[in-house]
Amino acid sequence: MPEEDLIEVKFRLFDGSDVGPFRFSPASTVAMLKERIVAEWPKADKKIAPKAANDVKLISAGKILENNRTVGQCKTPFGELPNGVITMHAVVQPSVGKSKSEKKIDETPKKSVCACTIM
């Protein structure tokens, strides 16, 4: 594939730091991008890190990208600029499951108590 056909993408993390830029073919899927983000995620000084590709949500042009979409489909008109780099926001949203920090919710209904005093 010619070098001109590759699309350059960088990923902005929650703390404002960037990962990349990397070059992808227009046929690469969003799922492939997520796998690359997990592999390249900075290990040091990051309290929030994805454990799997499904923990990452990619946002481009204000839209959450679906795993089956390709990089070519995600390009915005701004991506048409020569030598332009597309910035996608990478948000970590861990899979649904109980974590240690989750507090147990008391499921018993609370009684409302009302007291009136007449003097």
Secondary structure by P-SEA (a helix, b strand, c coil): cccccbbbbbbbcccccccccccccccccaaaaaaaaaaacccccccccccccccbbbbccccccccccccccccccccccccbbbbbbbbbbcccccccccccccccbbbbbbbbbcc
